[in-house]
Amino acid sequence: MKEKLQRSLPLSVKILLKRMAMGAVRLPLRVRGRLINATRRVGLSATTHGLDIHNALDVMATPRTKFVQQYGATDFLFLMDAMSGRKERQPDPDRAITTSIILLCYNKIDLTFQCIRSLLREVNLADTEIIVVNNASTDETKSVLACFDGFIRTLNNDENLGFVHGNNKGAKLARGKYLVFINNDTVVLPGWLDYMVQTAEEDPQVGVVGPMFIYPDWTLQEAGSIVWRNADAHHYGWGRSPEDPRYNFAREVDYVTGASLLIRKDIWDELGGFDTRYAPIYYEDTDICMGARALGFKVVYQPLARILHFEGATTGTDTSTGIKRFQDINRGKFAEKWRAVLDRDHFSPGTVSLERAANTKKGVRVLVFDDRVPTPDRDAGGARMALILKTLARQGQCTFISASKVRRPEYERELRRAGVEIAPLIDYKKLLKERRYDVAILSRPDLAGGLARSVKRTAPNIKIIFDTVDVGFVRWEREYRLTGDKAAAQKAQHFKKLEKRLARFCDEVWCVTEEDQAALQREAPNARFSIIPTIHPSRDRGKPFADREGLIFIGNYLHRPNVDAVHFFMREIYPAVKQSIPGIKVFIVGDQPPEEFSVYASDDVAITGYLSDVDPIFQSGRVFIAPVRFGSGIKGKIGQALSYGLPVVTTSIGAEGMGLEHERTVLIADEPETFAADIVRLYTDAALWQKLSDNGYDHNGEHFTPEVVEGKINRAIKSICGLTEASSK
């Protein structure tokens, strides 16, 4: 019947019927496609406005294509060098060692080779040694390892000693300050070792560091681990996305897995290595982390260090048979050894959230809001906020929320490395309800004005700090007095009302200078204040006077006082300087220079824009200029110059709040003629230059280094929380 109908129907009818049939199918597909596109657009918009998709969905990550090791010409040439025994490519066997990597293997030469090659790509053999412990492998392991002689040290055991005894034996050969144990069923990713060592180097109380473990399908295996009161272990983050923000900030944890574990050698020696009661394997890593913590050291998970782990490739996954059965056997031994600590310090499963159990850091819990992600290499306010966040993370638990839609991945990464959690703005009420923060810091008046009452309603017991950064109404009043701009007067009125209300409402106000505090205190006499200035680490001072040249100004030109300062200098000061010193060079440095600056560019005047590394220019310039005519707070550019020992000529407004003295630490001049004369005098007088260089450098070291300001931050936080030095530990 079907064939007869097909033969009898005209072609036009057949085409019409086919179009109708395809149309019936195409319509729902089009609808579905439009729904998918709409959902994507909504999701993109939500993400842009701060929605954390991973947290919102809270589902397992979708596995991706499994990792396959790729080898290229570089690998081939390296292997040829290794096999031919070229001594000039091998590291000095008597070199000083910072890190000793101990790789234990038993058979599975393909996995071992893959791991070694990833290590040799990643580590710097100039200060790192790789010790491979061959636990009596019966495959080609011994022959392959012999080809790497000179690049690695090999220990061939006559029998399989197991994980505990094998690693203990390998550690006896180690010469490094740090020991790093690694399984042969792993592949290290870029930055793996550097991030772990950096974490340990920056804090002498860090005893053990572990990376993020990722499965070959790019799902998360572990982001630090939890030990419950009953001695069960839990891999936090298992099956989730490695990009989920919840697993992407450094934090203290119960333990990290021995498949990749860094430990200080002196702690290892004091503990006597892996406890042999856990031989041949399992719970020895949990035990050594507990031991390090019992000695008063931190165990830290560092997510920027990442490693792929082919879990189960060497020991299997069935805990009822074979070597894997020791997981259950050793759990009982571990529980018996650490019973008192488990009962005192650890949670029972199900009694708290995984999130809480996965962060063992003690101390004050602080939630910090700002209108942008801090950019410490672009503006002094960003450097100050970055140090505040890192200080709070060292002393307790710190969560940072930016109100800006602009992402700054490179700057966010550095904060997360230092232990700062970054959360989206839309989650702040949820965080306040769930986390029980002690303190909220609201930075800058507009943001603080929009959030202060909401924060207090959501968390009535929280202490709120209004961080002014600089007092806005002072800056705008000064601009109005200088320019007569009525818009500036309106801004001054707006900020005076807003900042006065915030100072009266909040529990404490942070100012950067005593002058700012005095101005705001006149409006809110009963407010509580602390001074938290800008931060300027002492730098390498650079070249001597005779080898230097040029005048330097630096600033972020989205800040109006900096734009005015450049115009003031170029129009009213520079002509007189150039007349006295023909050909003198001027470098106008900093982010976002306006197009109007281009009229000043010449053979002698360079508009450099943003420089990622300002060391060379500060270490070779002769005089720093800061002809600032209005503004408030500390002028971070001056502190930056002093931190290099670069002498400064500035105005009264530029010098305020820093305790600077004319002719001792800087030169101060407000009139164009005097400013120009002081530049010429400082530029040509070597003795004056050296005096100001030395005194300015010392002054910065006494008042504005991270160590000094960190102490001020800690004292302010402890004071507002009613903590003493002893009770906060």
BELSULMO-V572030 format. One record per backbone hydrogen bond with DSSP energy under -1.0 kcal/mol. NH is the residue of the N-H (numbers start at 1). CO is the residue of the C=O. Records with the same first field share a line. If there is no record, write none. Layout:
NH->CO ; CO
//
This chain:
5->1
6->2
7->3
8->4
9->5
14->10
15->11
16->12
17->13
18->14
19->15
20->16
21->17
22->18
23->19
24->20
25->21
26->22
27->23
29->25
30->26
31->27
32->28
33->29
34->30
35->31
36->32
37->33
38->34
39->35
40->36
41->37
42->38
43->39
44->40
45->41
46->42
47->43
48->44
49->45
50->47
51->46
56->52
57->53
58->54
61->239
64->217
67->216
76->72
77->73
78->74
79->75
80->76
81->77
82->78
83->79
84->80
86->81
89->86
90->87
95->92
98->127
99->127
100->178
101->129
102->180
103->131
104->182
105->133
112->108
113->109
114->110
115->111
116->112
117->113
118->114
119->115
120->116
121->117
122->118
123->119
127->124
129->99
131->101
132->153
133->103
134->155
135->105
136->134
144->140
145->141
146->142
147->144
148->145
149->146
150->152
151->148
152->148
153->130
155->132
157->134
164->280
166->162
167->163
168->164
169->165
170->166
171->167
173->170
177->98
178->98
179->263
180->100
181->261
182->102
183->259
187->308
189->306
192->189
195->191
196->192
197->193
198->194
199->195
200->196
201->197
202->198
206->203
207->298
208->298
209->262
210->300
212->305
213->222
214->307
215->219
218->215
220->240
221->213
222->213
223->236
225->255
226->234
228->232
229->347
231->228
234->226
236->224
238->235
239->220
240->237
244->241
247->244
248->245
250->416
251->301
253->299
255->225
260->257
261->181
262->209
263->179
264->207
265->177
268->264
269->265
270->266
271->267
273->268
278->275
279->276
287->283
288->284
289->285
290->286
291->287
292->288
293->289
294->290
295->291
296->293
297->292
298->205
300->208
301->251
302->210
305->302
307->212
308->187
309->214
310->185
311->309
313->310
316->312
325->322
326->323
327->324
329->325
330->326
331->327
332->328
333->329
334->330
335->331
336->332
337->333
338->334
342->338
343->339
344->340
345->341
346->342
351->348
357->353
358->354
359->356
360->252
366->397
367->439
368->399
369->441
370->401
378->375
379->375
383->379
384->380
385->381
386->382
387->383
388->384
389->385
390->386
391->387
392->388
393->389
394->390
395->391
396->392
397->364
399->366
400->421
401->368
403->370
412->408
413->409
414->410
415->411
416->412
417->413
418->414
419->416
420->415
421->398
423->400
427->424
428->425
431->427
432->428
433->429
434->430
435->431
438->365
439->365
440->463
441->367
442->465
443->369
444->467
448->444
449->445
450->446
451->447
452->448
455->451
456->452
457->453
458->454
459->455
462->459
463->438
465->440
466->508
467->442
468->510
470->468
475->471
476->472
477->473
478->474
479->475
480->476
481->477
482->478
483->479
484->480
489->485
490->486
491->487
492->488
493->489
494->490
495->491
496->492
497->493
498->494
499->495
500->496
501->497
502->498
503->499
504->500
505->501
506->502
507->464
508->464
509->528
510->466
511->530
517->513
518->514
519->515
520->516
521->517
522->518
524->520
527->524
530->509
532->511
536->704
539->643
543->619
547->544
548->545
549->620
551->585
552->623
553->587
555->589
557->591
559->556
562->559
563->559
564->560
565->561
566->562
567->563
568->564
569->565
570->566
571->567
572->568
573->569
574->569
577->573
578->574
579->575
580->576
581->577
584->581
586->604
587->551
588->606
589->553
590->609
597->594
598->595
600->597
602->605
606->586
608->588
618->614
619->615
621->617
622->550
623->550
624->647
625->552
626->649
628->626
636->634
638->635
639->635
640->636
641->637
642->638
643->639
644->641
645->642
646->641
649->624
650->667
651->626
655->651
656->652
658->655
663->666
664->661
665->661
666->661
667->648
669->650
675->671
676->672
677->673
678->674
679->675
680->676
681->677
682->678
683->679
684->680
685->681
689->685
690->686
691->687
692->688
693->689
694->690
695->691
696->692
697->693
698->694
699->695
700->696
701->697
702->698
703->699
704->700
709->705
710->706
711->707
712->708
713->709
714->710
715->711
716->712
717->713
718->714
719->715
720->716
721->717
722->719
723->718
728->724
729->726
//
